[in-house]
Amino acid sequence: MAKLPKLLVWRQRLKGGLSPGLSRHAGGRREARQALLQLRQTRRFIQIMLVAVLGGLAAAYYARLCDLTMALHDRLYHGARWAMLVAMPFGFGLVAWATGRFAPASTGSGIPQVIAAADSRWTGRWGGQRVTLRTAAWKVVLSILSLMFGASIGREGPTVQVVAAIMRSFTRGLKGDPGRRAMIIAGGAAGVSAAFNAPIAGVVFAVEELARSFERRTHTAVILVVVIAGFTSYALQGDYAYFGVFDPGPVKATIWLAAPLIGVVGGLAGGSFSRLLGACIGPEANPVTRFRRARPVTFAVICGAVAALAAWLSGGITFGAGYAEAKSLLQDHPGRGFSLAISKFVATLAASAAGGPGGLFAPSLATGAGIGAAFARSGLFAFQGRDAVVIGMAAYLSGVVQAPLTSAVILMEMTRSPGLVGPLLMATLLARWVSGRIMAEPIYHYLAKSWYGPGETRERRAPVADAAPSP
């Protein structure tokens, strides 16, 4: 009975609130927890920024390495043409063998692997080699080796996988938001930003291609990483336009009449390329894919022979990414239009089907430049040839990857052509619609089906074919 008054006293205190001493003690603990949480968030923010800087550095130096390699191949080709042409099939076979032996996840552009890694859900310990530093290192080495043998590939897709691997690997131990998926998407977007020196295109690419739905926390992280990586690349490479800075001059009204036609042709060509590439390396079984899986090196040697034939017939304009050819056409210099488009189409398809690392963006831009130049020289419309080349590049790229907004924004940022925004959007949207009639699913998402592990499920499985915009 002696304890009853104390129980009554504690009950009264609980009803009326904590005592001043207890209240101050609880408030101090709460403030300490909030301070600790803010400290952890600050450390996480700083670490993400530092990793983004590292991604930008990697993208910038990888770009320089690719340029040096293409320049070296050009010297070797002009010094011993037949030797380099004969070496192409064996080089393709060597790269295919090394890819399958040491880094199978480094094959292709790398964007399908990033999509699968960001879009899938797994349980237990995170595994796989889709976005790891080991895959990124092999991606750089093998893509450089492919360029040395004259493969018609670009560095932009590999840069997406490399930067995504850096972002995911060096932020893996961090807890809280943004999470794994956000870091992978942010790294992929930063790769586009740093590769093209086009930060807006990086954000649009993340929204349009890498992520079907975009949470608020995710896009905040993406914008932050894209800006930091882009600034780092800018600090190393300067304020450069991808194809140089030109005087655009006034945009003639007749380009509005040509844009739909260029868009249709770009969509037909781009959709056909995606359909053929999907038939060669896609997840669905057919005679070509079965032969390729059974004899990957032999198939790569055949692809190398096709690429060498295209290079010989075109006089060597199919080697590498195609920067020089596209830039020459943008400057209204004499060059090949339709023949460049055809030969680059064949060479890029052969290089992409061979199984080695390599991107599609830059070769697609060169192919599209040839389509635009062919329209400019046809005499059907009275407009500046450069405008037709820019629209042809955007239309064909949109037809290949079926990402019209990304294609339009990339060309606007790379060529500094704000006056062409209307014709560019018209051509890319129409090209996307036409391409969707040929290849129902965008090529990157179609190829990503091969990169889901047995214990993984897609978090978002939207019907891609129904998402095609109307012209």
C-alpha positions in Angstrom: 0.0 0.0 0.0 3.0 2.3 0.5 3.7 2.3 -3.2 0.2 3.4 -4.2 0.8 7.2 -3.8 3.9 6.9 -6.1 1.9 5.1 -8.7 -0.7 7.8 -8.5 1.9 10.5 -8.8 3.5 8.9 -12.0 0.0 8.4 -13.5 -0.7 12.1 -13.0 2.6 13.0 -14.5 1.9 10.9 -17.6 -1.5 12.5 -18.0 -0.2 16.0 -17.6 3.0 15.4 -19.5 6.6 14.7 -18.7 8.4 16.4 -16.0 10.6 19.3 -17.1 13.8 17.3 -16.5 12.5 14.3 -18.5 11.2 16.6 -21.2 14.5 18.3 -21.7 16.3 14.9 -21.8 14.0 13.5 -24.5 14.3 16.8 -26.5 18.1 16.6 -26.4 18.1 13.0 -27.7 15.7 14.0 -30.5 17.9 16.9 -31.5 20.9 14.7 -31.4 19.3 12.1 -33.7 18.2 14.9 -36.2 21.8 16.3 -36.2 23.2 12.9 -36.8 20.7 12.3 -39.7 21.6 15.7 -41.2 25.3 14.8 -41.0 24.7 11.5 -42.7 22.7 13.2 -45.5 25.5 15.8 -46.0 28.1 13.1 -46.2 26.0 11.2 -48.7 25.5 14.3 -50.8 29.2 15.1 -50.8 30.1 11.5 -51.8 27.6 11.5 -54.6 29.1 14.8 -55.9 32.6 13.4 -55.8 31.5 10.3 -57.6 29.8 12.4 -60.2 33.1 14.3 -60.7 34.8 11.0 -61.2 32.3 9.9 -63.7 32.8 13.2 -65.7 36.6 12.7 -65.6 36.2 9.1 -66.9 33.9 10.2 -69.7 36.2 13.0 -70.8 39.4 10.9 -70.8 37.6 8.0 -72.5 36.5 10.5 -75.3 40.1 11.6 -75.7 41.3 8.0 -75.9 38.8 7.2 -78.6 39.8 10.2 -80.6 43.5 9.3 -80.4 42.7 5.7 -81.4 40.6 6.8 -84.5 43.5 9.2 -85.5 46.0 6.3 -85.2 43.8 4.0 -87.3 43.5 6.7 -89.9 47.3 6.9 -90.2 47.7 3.1 -90.3 45.0 2.9 -93.0 46.6 5.5 -95.2 50.0 3.8 -94.7 48.8 0.2 -95.4 45.3 0.1 -96.7 45.1 -3.5 -97.7 46.7 -4.7 -94.6 44.1 -2.9 -92.4 41.2 -4.2 -94.5 42.5 -7.8 -94.3 43.0 -7.3 -90.5 39.4 -6.2 -89.9 37.7 -9.7 -89.9 40.4 -11.1 -87.6 40.1 -8.1 -85.3 36.3 -8.4 -85.1 36.8 -12.1 -84.2 39.5 -11.3 -81.6 37.2 -8.7 -79.9 34.2 -11.0 -79.9 36.3 -13.8 -78.3 37.8 -11.5 -75.7 34.3 -10.1 -74.9 32.8 -13.5 -74.4 35.8 -14.8 -72.4 36.5 -11.9 -70.1 33.5 -9.5 -70.0 30.2 -10.8 -71.6 28.3 -7.9 -70.0 30.4 -5.4 -71.9 29.0 -6.4 -75.3 27.1 -3.9 -77.4 26.3 -0.3 -76.6 25.8 -0.9 -72.9 22.5 1.0 -72.6 20.4 -2.2 -72.6 22.4 -3.4 -69.6 21.8 -0.2 -67.8 18.1 -0.3 -68.5 17.9 -3.9 -67.2 19.9 -3.1 -64.1 17.8 0.0 -63.3 14.5 -1.6 -64.1 14.8 -4.9 -62.4 14.2 -6.1 -58.8 16.3 -8.7 -57.1 16.5 -10.2 -53.7 19.5 -10.9 -51.5 23.0 -9.7 -52.3 23.3 -7.5 -55.3 25.1 -9.3 -58.1 25.6 -9.4 -61.8 28.2 -7.7 -64.0 26.0 -5.3 -65.9 27.1 -2.1 -64.1 30.4 -2.9 -62.3 33.8 -1.5 -62.5 35.2 -4.7 -64.0 32.7 -4.5 -66.9 33.4 -0.8 -67.3 37.2 -1.3 -67.5 36.8 -4.1 -70.1 34.3 -1.9 -72.0 36.9 0.8 -72.4 39.7 -1.6 -73.5 37.6 -3.7 -75.9 35.9 -0.7 -77.5 39.3 1.0 -78.1 40.5 -2.3 -79.7 37.5 -2.3 -81.9 38.2 1.3 -83.1 41.8 0.3 -83.7 40.5 -2.3 -86.2 38.2 0.3 -87.8 34.8 -0.8 -86.4 31.9 1.6 -87.1 31.0 2.2 -83.4 30.5 5.2 -81.1 31.6 5.9 -77.6 28.4 7.4 -76.3 26.6 4.2 -75.4 29.7 2.7 -73.7 30.1 6.0 -71.8 26.6 5.5 -70.4 27.5 2.1 -69.1 30.9 3.2 -67.8 29.5 6.2 -65.8 26.5 4.2 -64.6 29.0 1.6 -63.2 31.0 4.2 -61.5 28.0 5.8 -59.9 26.6 2.5 -58.7 29.9 1.0 -57.5 31.0 4.0 -55.5 27.6 4.8 -53.9 26.7 1.2 -53.2 27.3 1.3 -49.4 25.3 4.5 -48.9 21.9 4.1 -47.1 18.8 6.2 -47.7 17.5 8.1 -50.7 18.2 8.3 -53.6 18.7 4.5 -53.9 20.3 2.0 -56.3 17.9 2.6 -59.2 18.3 6.4 -59.0 22.1 6.1 -59.0 22.1 3.8 -62.1 19.8 6.1 -64.0 21.7 9.2 -62.9 25.0 7.6 -64.1 23.5 6.7 -67.4 22.2 10.2 -67.9 25.5 11.7 -66.9 27.2 9.5 -69.5 25.1 11.1 -72.3 25.7 14.6 -70.9 29.4 14.2 -70.7 29.8 12.3 -74.0 27.8 14.9 -76.0 28.5 18.0 -73.8 24.7 18.3 -73.7 23.4 18.3 -70.1 19.8 18.9 -71.1 19.9 15.9 -73.4 21.2 13.9 -70.5 18.2 14.6 -68.4 15.8 14.1 -71.3 17.5 10.8 -72.1 17.0 9.6 -68.5 13.3 10.5 -68.5 12.6 9.1 -72.0 14.8 6.1 -72.3 16.3 4.9 -69.0 13.2 5.3 -66.8 9.6 4.7 -67.6 8.4 6.4 -64.5 10.3 9.1 -62.7 10.0 9.8 -59.0 10.7 13.2 -57.5 13.8 11.9 -55.6 15.1 10.2 -58.6 15.0 13.1 -61.0 16.6 15.4 -58.4 19.5 13.0 -58.1 19.7 12.7 -61.9 19.8 16.5 -62.5 22.5 16.9 -59.8 24.7 14.2 -61.1 24.3 15.3 -64.8 25.2 18.9 -63.9 28.3 17.9 -61.9 29.5 15.3 -64.5 28.8 17.7 -67.3 30.7 20.5 -65.6 33.7 18.3 -65.0 33.8 17.3 -68.6 33.4 20.9 -69.6 36.3 21.9 -67.4 38.6 19.4 -69.2 37.3 19.9 -72.8 36.2 23.5 -72.8 33.0 25.1 -74.2 32.9 23.0 -77.4 30.1 22.1 -79.6 30.2 18.4 -80.6 30.4 19.1 -84.3 31.8 22.6 -84.0 30.2 26.0 -84.0 28.7 27.2 -87.2 26.9 30.3 -88.3 23.4 28.9 -88.8 22.0 31.9 -90.7 18.3 32.4 -91.2 16.1 29.3 -91.3 14.1 29.2 -94.5 10.5 28.3 -94.5 10.9 25.5 -97.0 12.7 23.4 -94.3 9.2 22.9 -92.8 8.2 21.2 -96.1 11.3 19.0 -96.1 11.2 18.0 -92.5 8.3 15.5 -92.8 9.9 13.8 -95.8 13.2 13.5 -94.0 11.4 12.2 -90.9 9.7 9.5 -92.9 12.9 8.4 -94.6 14.8 8.5 -91.3 12.1 6.5 -89.6 12.1 3.9 -92.4 15.9 3.6 -92.4 16.2 3.7 -88.6 13.4 1.2 -88.0 14.9 -1.2 -90.6 18.3 -1.0 -88.9 16.8 -1.7 -85.5 14.8 -4.6 -86.9 17.8 -6.2 -88.5 20.0 -5.7 -85.4 17.3 -7.2 -83.2 17.2 -10.2 -85.5 20.9 -10.6 -85.2 21.5 -10.2 -81.5 18.0 -10.1 -79.9 16.7 -12.5 -77.3 14.3 -14.3 -79.6 15.6 -17.4 -81.3 16.0 -17.6 -85.1 18.5 -19.1 -87.4 20.8 -16.1 -87.2 20.9 -15.9 -83.4 21.3 -19.6 -83.0 24.3 -19.6 -85.3 25.7 -16.6 -83.5 25.4 -18.2 -80.1 26.9 -21.5 -81.4 29.8 -19.9 -83.2 30.3 -16.3 -81.9 33.8 -15.9 -83.2 33.0 -17.2 -86.7 30.0 -15.0 -86.8 32.1 -12.0 -85.8 34.7 -12.8 -88.5 31.9 -12.8 -91.1 30.6 -9.4 -89.8 34.2 -8.1 -90.0 34.4 -9.2 -93.7 31.2 -7.4 -94.4 32.5 -4.3 -92.7 35.8 -4.5 -94.6 33.9 -4.8 -97.9 31.8 -1.7 -97.1 34.9 0.2 -96.2 36.6 -0.8 -99.5 33.7 0.1 -101.6 33.2 3.4 -99.9 36.8 4.4 -99.9 37.3 4.2 -96.2 34.6 6.6 -95.0 32.9 3.9 -92.8 35.7 3.6 -90.2 35.2 4.8 -86.7 32.4 6.9 -85.3 31.9 9.1 -88.4 32.6 12.4 -86.7 34.7 13.8 -89.6 32.2 12.9 -92.3 29.2 14.3 -90.4 31.1 17.5 -89.5 32.2 18.0 -93.2 28.6 17.7 -94.3 27.5 20.2 -91.6 30.0 22.7 -93.0 28.6 22.3 -96.5 31.8 20.8 -97.7 31.7 18.5 -100.7 31.1 15.0 -99.6 28.9 11.9 -100.2 25.3 11.8 -99.1 23.4 8.8 -100.1 26.5 6.6 -100.5 27.7 7.6 -97.0 24.3 6.7 -95.6 24.2 3.3 -97.2 27.8 2.3 -96.4 27.6 3.6 -92.9 24.3 1.7 -92.4 26.0 -1.6 -93.4 29.2 -1.0 -91.5 27.4 -0.1 -88.3 25.1 -3.1 -88.5 28.0 -5.4 -89.0 30.0 -3.9 -86.1 27.0 -4.0 -83.8 26.1 -7.6 -84.7 29.7 -8.8 -84.2 29.3 -8.9 -80.4 32.0 -6.5 -79.3 31.5 -3.3 -77.3 30.4 -0.2 -79.2 27.6 2.4 -79.4 25.1 3.4 -82.0 24.7 7.1 -81.4 27.6 8.5 -83.3 27.4 6.1 -86.3 23.7 6.8 -86.5 24.4 10.6 -86.6 26.8 10.0 -89.5 24.2 7.9 -91.4 21.6 10.5 -90.8 23.9 13.2 -92.0 24.2 11.3 -95.3 20.4 11.1 -95.6 20.1 14.8 -95.0 22.8 15.7 -97.4 21.1 13.5 -100.1 17.9 15.6 -99.6 19.9 18.8 -99.7 21.5 17.9 -103.1 18.3 16.6 -104.6 17.1 20.1 -105.5 13.6 19.4 -104.3 13.5 22.3 -101.9 15.4 25.5 -101.6 17.0 25.5 -98.2 20.4 25.5 -96.6 22.1 22.1 -96.9 23.3 22.3 -93.2 19.7 22.5 -92.0 18.7 19.3 -93.9 21.8 17.5 -92.5 20.9 18.4 -88.9 17.3 17.2 -89.4 18.5 14.0 -91.1 20.8 13.3 -88.2 18.0 13.7 -85.7 15.4 11.8 -87.7 17.6 8.8 -88.3 18.7 8.7 -84.7 15.1 8.9 -83.6 14.3 6.0 -86.0 17.0 3.8 -84.5 16.5 4.4 -80.8 12.9 5.6 -80.9 13.6 8.5 -78.5 12.4 11.6 -80.4 12.8 14.2 -77.7 16.3 13.0 -76.9 17.3 13.0 -80.6 15.9 16.6 -81.1 17.5 18.0 -77.9 20.9 16.3 -78.7 21.1 17.9 -82.1 20.0 21.3 -80.8 22.7 21.3 -78.2 25.4 19.8 -80.4 24.9 22.1 -83.3 23.6 25.2 -81.5 20.6 25.4 -83.8 17.6 26.7 -81.7 15.9 28.0 -84.9 15.4 24.4 -86.0 13.5 23.3 -82.9 10.1 23.1 -84.7 11.3 21.1 -87.8 13.5 18.9 -85.6 10.6 17.9 -83.3 8.4 17.3 -86.4 10.9 15.1 -88.1 11.9 13.1 -84.9 8.3 12.5 -83.9 7.3 11.4 -87.4 10.5 9.2 -87.6 9.6 7.6 -84.2 6.1 6.8 -85.4 7.3 5.3 -88.7 10.0 3.3 -87.0 7.5 1.9 -84.5 5.5 0.4 -87.4 8.7 -1.6 -88.4 10.2 -2.3 -85.0 7.3 -2.4 -82.4 9.6 -2.1 -79.4 12.5 0.3 -79.0 15.8 -1.5 -79.7 17.4 -0.8 -76.4 14.4 -2.1 -74.4 14.1 -5.1 -76.7 17.8 -6.0 -76.2 17.5 -5.4 -72.4 15.3 -8.5 -72.2 18.5 -10.5 -72.5 20.0 -8.9 -69.4 17.5 -9.8 -66.8 18.8 -12.5 -64.4 16.8 -15.6 -63.4 15.9 -14.2 -60.0 14.8 -10.8 -61.3 11.5 -9.3 -62.3 10.8 -6.1 -64.1 9.4 -3.4 -61.8 7.7 -1.6 -64.6 6.5 -3.5 -67.6 4.7 -0.8 -69.7 3.5 -1.7 -73.2 6.1 0.0 -75.2 4.4 -0.4 -78.6 1.4 1.5 -77.4 3.5 4.4 -76.3 4.4 5.4 -79.8 3.3 9.0 -80.4 1.1 9.8 -83.4 2.6 11.9 -86.1 
